[in-house]
Amino acid sequence: MRQTSNPFLAITAPGILDLKPYVPGKPVSELERELGIRDSIKLASNENPLGSSPRVKEAILAEWPEIARYPDGGGFALRSALARKHGLDPDCITLGNGSNDVLDMIARVFLAPGYESLFSQHAFAVYPISSQAVGATLKVTPAREFGYDLEAMVDMVSEKTRVIWIANPNNPTGTWVDGDALERFIAAVPGNVIIVVDEAYTEYVEEPDYPDASRWLGKFPNLVVTRTFSKVYGLASLRIGYGLSHPAISDLLNRVRQPFNANSLAMAAALAALQDGAFVQRSVQVNRDGMRQLIAGFEQLGLNYIPSVGNFVAVDLGRPAAVIDQALLRAGCITRPIAGYGLPNHLRITVGTADENARFLAALAEVIV
């Protein structure tokens, strides 16, 4: 049925009307269906090019006979394993349908009309989406060299500020905050302000000064750290992530957490993924080599890029990236334009396999001439 206007605008909750939905990376199936091509590659969504550990398939098949049963709503086995991994009590852990789910819980618990949500320019799109959806006021600090200006963020904190969001490393820029700077920042923020440190890409970071913010949970009760199995563990399609916090915060998050938000197959897969450290190490090595390959290719083409410690890198094409992106799509390469993040000349490229990186660089060399 064709609709020229939405008849429900008048009864829509505040904040929803101006909300722009999250735009995911284009699936391979969609591109091939639209253009009638085959053998395309996707370097758009920061997925692990190696897939997942072989142990994951075994765990899913073992869980399959119970697929008609509801999952353990409390996620006892996975929460226990994560508690051991992080040296925390299981009561400090909140499971999510991906870490995005936990981020959304935080917004629903601590934000409302009249309260402020503070984040940086070029920050992950879910922060403003979840904040605006509950009617909170958005406050954005200008970026410093594409990353966080923590001093400016402290200065913008007011009596109405309730949540501060920091992705470390940041998506889509790949920039990061060192441990000393981040700890000083958290200490400078009032204790009645929730500080979220989103560590979705933490396993890829090899910088010596990069912090594991979960180690500060005992020192800062207002800190929440989020992690995901979607990136280095390769479980993006299963949607499983978690938050680490003081038990008092976890208690509140679990009050709004949807029943059975973590499904049985996802939890079984996550447990198996945690046990395969060799797969994680191999994934990090492939990412390290692939990042060098992409950077060398950009430098050969005379293109600037934002130094990244994640499994992606944003390259500056020196012109609107949307046109180049369309040409790359026709060449069977899916990348991610990030104009919506305030970077209209940049494409974000996920590090792929050596063959995928080479194919992308060859296509890029052809379309930018």
VEXDREN-2710 file (C-alpha; in Angstrom, 1 decimal):
% VEXDREN-2710
k/r/px/py/pz
1/MET/0.0/0.0/0.0
2/ARG/1.5/3.3/-1.1
3/GLN/1.6/6.0/1.7
4/THR/2.2/9.6/1.1
5/SER/2.3/10.7/4.8
6/ASN/2.5/8.9/8.1
7/PRO/-0.9/9.1/9.9
8/PHE/0.8/8.3/13.3
9/LEU/3.2/11.3/13.5
10/ALA/0.9/13.1/16.0
11/ILE/1.1/10.3/18.5
12/THR/4.8/9.5/18.1
13/ALA/7.0/9.8/21.2
14/PRO/9.3/12.9/21.4
15/GLY/12.7/12.3/19.7
16/ILE/11.5/9.8/17.2
17/LEU/10.4/12.1/14.4
18/ASP/13.9/13.5/13.8
19/LEU/15.6/10.1/14.3
20/LYS/17.5/8.6/11.4
21/PRO/17.7/4.8/11.5
22/TYR/21.1/3.1/11.6
23/VAL/22.3/2.2/8.1
24/PRO/24.2/-1.1/8.1
25/GLY/26.7/-2.2/5.5
26/LYS/25.2/-3.5/2.3
27/PRO/24.9/-7.4/2.3
28/VAL/26.7/-9.3/-0.5
29/SER/23.4/-10.9/-1.5
30/GLU/21.8/-7.5/-2.0
31/LEU/24.6/-6.1/-4.1
32/GLU/24.7/-9.2/-6.3
33/ARG/20.9/-9.2/-6.7
34/GLU/20.8/-5.5/-7.6
35/LEU/23.7/-5.6/-10.1
36/GLY/23.6/-9.2/-11.3
37/ILE/27.2/-9.8/-10.4
38/ARG/28.9/-12.7/-8.6
39/ASP/32.0/-13.2/-6.4
40/SER/31.8/-9.8/-4.7
41/ILE/33.6/-9.0/-1.5
42/LYS/32.4/-7.2/1.6
43/LEU/34.8/-4.9/3.5
44/ALA/32.1/-2.7/5.0
45/SER/31.0/-4.0/8.4
46/ASN/34.2/-4.8/10.4
47/GLU/33.6/-8.5/10.3
48/ASN/36.3/-11.1/10.9
49/PRO/37.4/-12.3/7.4
50/LEU/38.4/-15.7/8.9
51/GLY/34.8/-16.3/10.0
52/SER/34.7/-18.0/13.5
53/SER/36.5/-20.7/15.4
54/PRO/35.7/-24.3/14.2
55/ARG/34.7/-24.9/17.8
56/VAL/31.7/-22.6/17.3
57/LYS/30.1/-24.9/14.7
58/GLU/30.6/-27.9/17.1
59/ALA/29.0/-26.0/19.9
60/ILE/26.0/-24.9/17.8
61/LEU/25.4/-28.5/16.6
62/ALA/25.6/-29.8/20.1
63/GLU/23.0/-27.2/21.2
64/TRP/20.7/-27.9/18.2
65/PRO/18.6/-30.7/19.7
66/GLU/17.3/-28.1/22.3
67/ILE/16.4/-25.5/19.8
68/ALA/12.7/-25.8/20.7
69/ARG/13.4/-24.8/24.3
70/TYR/13.7/-21.3/25.6
71/PRO/17.3/-20.3/26.5
72/ASP/18.6/-19.9/30.0
73/GLY/17.2/-16.4/30.6
74/GLY/20.0/-15.6/33.1
75/GLY/22.8/-16.9/30.8
76/PHE/24.4/-18.7/33.8
77/ALA/27.1/-20.6/31.9
78/LEU/28.2/-17.6/29.7
79/ARG/28.1/-15.1/32.6
80/SER/30.2/-17.5/34.7
81/ALA/32.8/-17.8/32.0
82/LEU/32.9/-14.1/31.4
83/ALA/33.2/-13.5/35.2
84/ARG/36.3/-15.8/35.2
85/LYS/37.7/-14.1/32.2
86/HIS/37.5/-10.6/33.7
87/GLY/38.0/-11.5/37.4
88/LEU/34.5/-10.2/38.4
89/ASP/31.4/-11.5/40.0
90/PRO/28.7/-12.8/37.6
91/ASP/26.4/-10.1/39.1
92/CYS/28.6/-7.5/37.3
93/ILE/27.7/-8.9/33.8
94/THR/24.7/-8.0/31.6
95/LEU/24.2/-10.1/28.5
96/GLY/22.9/-8.4/25.3
97/ASN/21.7/-9.2/21.8
98/GLY/25.0/-7.8/20.7
99/SER/26.7/-5.0/22.7
100/ASN/24.3/-2.5/20.9
101/ASP/21.6/-4.1/23.0
102/VAL/23.4/-3.2/26.2
103/LEU/24.1/0.4/24.9
104/ASP/20.3/0.7/24.4
105/MET/19.6/-0.6/27.9
106/ILE/21.9/2.1/29.3
107/ALA/20.0/4.8/27.5
108/ARG/16.6/3.5/28.6
109/VAL/17.7/3.3/32.2
110/PHE/19.6/6.5/32.6
111/LEU/18.3/8.9/30.0
112/ALA/15.0/10.8/29.6
113/PRO/13.7/14.2/28.4
114/GLY/15.6/16.9/30.3
115/TYR/18.8/14.8/30.7
116/GLU/21.9/15.1/28.5
117/SER/23.8/12.5/26.5
118/LEU/27.4/13.5/25.8
119/PHE/29.5/12.0/23.0
120/SER/32.1/13.1/20.5
121/GLN/31.9/14.1/16.9
122/HIS/32.5/11.1/14.6
123/ALA/31.3/8.7/17.4
124/PHE/29.4/5.5/16.9
125/ALA/25.9/6.1/15.5
126/VAL/24.1/4.1/18.1
127/TYR/24.9/6.6/20.9
128/PRO/22.8/9.4/19.4
129/ILE/20.1/7.0/18.1
130/SER/19.5/5.4/21.5
131/SER/19.7/8.7/23.3
132/GLN/17.4/10.6/21.0
133/ALA/14.9/7.7/21.1
134/VAL/14.3/8.2/24.8
135/GLY/14.1/12.0/24.4
136/ALA/17.4/13.0/25.8
137/THR/19.3/16.1/24.8
138/LEU/22.3/15.4/22.6
139/LYS/25.6/17.2/23.3
140/VAL/28.5/16.7/20.9
141/THR/32.1/17.7/21.5
142/PRO/34.3/18.5/18.5
143/ALA/36.8/15.9/17.6
144/ARG/40.5/16.4/18.1
145/GLU/42.5/14.8/15.2
146/PHE/39.5/12.6/14.5
147/GLY/39.4/11.3/18.1
148/TYR/38.2/12.3/21.5
149/ASP/38.9/15.7/23.1
150/LEU/38.5/14.5/26.7
151/GLU/39.2/18.0/28.2
152/ALA/36.4/19.4/26.1
153/MET/34.1/16.6/27.2
154/VAL/34.8/17.4/30.9
155/ASP/34.0/21.0/30.3
156/MET/30.7/20.2/28.7
157/VAL/29.4/18.1/31.7
158/SER/26.5/19.9/33.4
159/GLU/24.1/19.0/36.2
160/LYS/21.8/17.5/33.5
161/THR/24.4/15.2/32.0
162/ARG/23.6/11.6/32.8
163/VAL/25.6/9.5/30.2
164/ILE/28.9/9.9/28.5
165/TRP/29.8/7.6/25.6
166/ILE/33.4/6.8/24.7
167/ALA/34.3/4.1/22.1
168/ASN/37.9/3.0/22.6
169/PRO/39.0/2.5/19.8
170/ASN/36.5/4.6/18.1
171/ASN/34.3/3.5/15.2
172/PRO/34.6/4.7/12.4
173/THR/37.9/6.5/12.8
174/GLY/39.9/3.9/14.6
175/THR/41.5/6.4/17.0
176/TRP/42.1/5.5/20.6
177/VAL/42.6/6.9/24.1
178/ASP/45.5/5.9/26.2
179/GLY/45.1/4.5/29.7
180/ASP/46.4/7.5/31.7
181/ALA/44.3/10.0/29.8
182/LEU/41.1/7.9/30.1
183/GLU/41.6/7.2/33.8
184/ARG/42.1/10.9/34.5
185/PHE/39.0/11.7/32.6
186/ILE/36.8/9.2/34.4
187/ALA/38.1/10.5/37.8
188/ALA/37.2/14.1/36.7
189/VAL/33.6/13.2/35.9
190/PRO/31.0/13.4/38.7
191/GLY/30.0/10.1/40.2
192/ASN/26.4/10.5/39.3
193/VAL/27.2/10.5/35.5
194/ILE/27.4/7.1/33.8
195/ILE/30.5/6.7/31.7
196/VAL/30.3/4.1/29.0
197/VAL/33.5/2.8/27.5
198/ASP/32.7/0.8/24.4
199/GLU/35.5/-1.7/23.8
200/ALA/34.1/-3.6/20.8
201/TYR/37.5/-3.8/19.0
202/THR/39.7/-4.2/22.1
203/GLU/41.1/-7.6/21.0
204/TYR/42.7/-6.0/18.0
205/VAL/44.6/-3.3/19.8
206/GLU/48.3/-3.9/20.3
207/GLU/49.3/-0.5/21.6
208/PRO/51.2/-0.8/24.9
209/ASP/49.3/2.1/26.5
210/TYR/45.9/0.9/25.5
211/PRO/43.8/0.2/28.7
212/ASP/41.4/-2.5/29.7
213/ALA/38.8/-0.2/31.3
214/SER/37.1/-3.2/33.1
215/ARG/40.1/-3.2/35.5
216/TRP/38.8/0.1/36.9
217/LEU/35.3/-1.1/37.8
218/GLY/36.1/-1.4/41.5
219/LYS/37.5/2.2/41.5
220/PHE/34.7/3.9/39.5
221/PRO/31.2/2.6/40.3
222/ASN/29.7/4.8/37.6
223/LEU/31.7/3.0/34.8
224/VAL/30.2/0.6/32.3
225/VAL/32.4/-1.3/29.9
226/THR/30.8/-3.0/26.9
227/ARG/32.3/-5.9/24.8
228/THR/31.1/-7.9/21.8
229/PHE/31.6/-11.3/20.2
230/SER/30.8/-9.8/16.8
231/LYS/34.3/-8.7/15.8
232/VAL/37.4/-10.8/16.5
233/TYR/35.3/-13.8/17.6
234/GLY/33.4/-13.8/14.3
235/LEU/29.9/-14.2/15.7
236/ALA/28.2/-11.1/14.2
237/SER/25.2/-12.9/12.8
238/LEU/24.4/-14.5/16.2
239/ARG/24.2/-11.1/18.0
240/ILE/25.8/-11.6/21.4
241/GLY/27.6/-9.1/23.6
242/TYR/27.8/-8.0/27.2
243/GLY/28.3/-5.2/29.6
244/LEU/30.6/-5.1/32.7
245/SER/29.6/-2.8/35.6
246/HIS/29.0/-2.4/39.3
247/PRO/26.3/-4.9/40.4
248/ALA/24.0/-2.0/41.2
249/ILE/24.1/-0.8/37.6
250/SER/23.8/-4.4/36.3
251/ASP/20.7/-4.8/38.4
252/LEU/19.1/-1.8/36.8
253/LEU/20.0/-2.9/33.3
254/ASN/18.6/-6.3/33.9
255/ARG/15.2/-4.7/34.8
256/VAL/14.8/-3.4/31.3
257/ARG/16.6/-6.3/29.5
258/GLN/14.2/-8.2/27.3
259/PRO/13.4/-11.8/28.3
260/PHE/15.7/-14.3/26.5
261/ASN/17.6/-11.5/24.7
262/ALA/20.6/-13.8/24.4
263/ASN/19.6/-17.0/22.5
264/SER/20.9/-20.5/23.2
265/LEU/22.9/-20.9/20.0
266/ALA/24.6/-17.5/20.5
267/MET/25.6/-18.3/24.1
268/ALA/26.9/-21.7/23.2
269/ALA/28.9/-20.2/20.4
270/ALA/30.3/-17.5/22.6
271/LEU/31.4/-20.1/25.2
272/ALA/33.2/-22.0/22.5
273/ALA/34.8/-18.9/21.1
274/LEU/36.2/-17.9/24.4
275/GLN/38.0/-21.2/24.6
276/ASP/39.9/-20.9/21.3
277/GLY/42.7/-18.4/22.0
278/ALA/44.6/-19.6/19.0
279/PHE/41.9/-18.5/16.7
280/VAL/41.9/-15.0/18.2
281/GLN/45.6/-14.8/17.9
282/ARG/45.5/-15.8/14.2
283/SER/42.7/-13.3/13.6
284/VAL/44.8/-10.5/15.1
285/GLN/47.8/-11.5/13.0
286/VAL/45.7/-11.5/9.8
287/ASN/44.4/-8.1/10.8
288/ARG/47.9/-6.8/11.5
289/ASP/49.2/-7.9/8.1
290/GLY/46.1/-6.7/6.3
291/MET/46.3/-3.3/7.9
292/ARG/49.9/-2.9/6.7
293/GLN/48.8/-4.1/3.2
294/LEU/46.0/-1.5/3.0
295/ILE/48.1/1.3/4.3
296/ALA/50.9/0.5/1.8
297/GLY/48.3/0.6/-0.9
298/PHE/46.9/4.0/0.2
299/GLU/50.4/5.5/0.3
300/GLN/51.2/4.2/-3.1
301/LEU/48.0/5.8/-4.4
302/GLY/48.9/9.1/-2.6
303/LEU/45.8/8.9/-0.3
304/ASN/45.7/10.0/3.3
305/TYR/44.1/7.9/6.0
306/ILE/43.3/8.0/9.7
307/PRO/45.7/5.8/11.6
308/SER/43.6/3.0/13.2
309/VAL/44.1/0.4/15.9
310/GLY/40.9/-1.5/15.0
311/ASN/40.1/-3.9/12.2
312/PHE/39.2/-1.1/9.8
313/VAL/40.7/2.1/8.4
314/ALA/39.1/5.3/7.1
315/VAL/40.8/6.5/3.9
316/ASP/40.4/10.1/2.6
317/LEU/39.7/10.2/-1.1
318/GLY/40.0/13.9/-1.4
319/ARG/36.5/14.1/-2.9
320/PRO/33.0/13.0/-2.0
321/ALA/33.3/9.3/-1.3
322/ALA/29.8/8.4/-2.4
323/VAL/30.7/8.4/-6.1
324/ILE/33.8/6.3/-5.5
325/ASP/31.7/3.9/-3.4
326/GLN/29.3/3.4/-6.2
327/ALA/32.1/2.6/-8.6
328/LEU/33.6/0.1/-6.2
329/LEU/30.2/-1.5/-5.8
330/ARG/30.0/-2.0/-9.6
331/ALA/33.5/-3.7/-9.3
332/GLY/32.1/-6.0/-6.7
333/CYS/33.7/-4.3/-3.6
334/ILE/31.4/-3.3/-0.7
335/THR/32.9/-0.6/1.5
336/ARG/31.4/1.9/3.9
337/PRO/30.9/5.6/3.1
338/ILE/30.9/7.6/6.4
339/ALA/29.4/10.9/5.4
340/GLY/26.8/10.3/8.1
341/TYR/29.7/10.5/10.6
342/GLY/30.7/13.9/9.3
343/LEU/33.4/12.5/7.0
344/PRO/32.0/12.9/3.5
345/ASN/35.3/12.3/1.8
346/HIS/36.2/9.1/3.6
347/LEU/35.5/5.5/3.1
348/ARG/35.8/3.0/6.0
349/ILE/37.5/-0.2/4.9
350/THR/37.4/-3.3/6.9
351/VAL/40.6/-5.3/6.9
352/GLY/40.0/-8.5/4.9
353/THR/42.1/-11.4/3.8
354/ALA/45.2/-10.7/1.7
355/ASP/43.4/-11.6/-1.5
356/GLU/40.4/-9.4/-0.6
357/ASN/42.6/-6.4/0.3
358/ALA/44.5/-6.8/-3.0
359/ARG/41.3/-7.0/-5.0
360/PHE/40.0/-3.9/-3.3
361/LEU/43.2/-1.9/-3.8
362/ALA/43.3/-2.8/-7.5
363/ALA/39.6/-1.7/-7.9
364/LEU/40.3/1.5/-6.0
365/ALA/43.3/2.3/-8.2
366/GLU/41.0/2.0/-11.2
367/VAL/38.1/4.1/-10.0
368/ILE/40.0/7.1/-8.5
369/VAL/41.8/8.0/-11.7
END
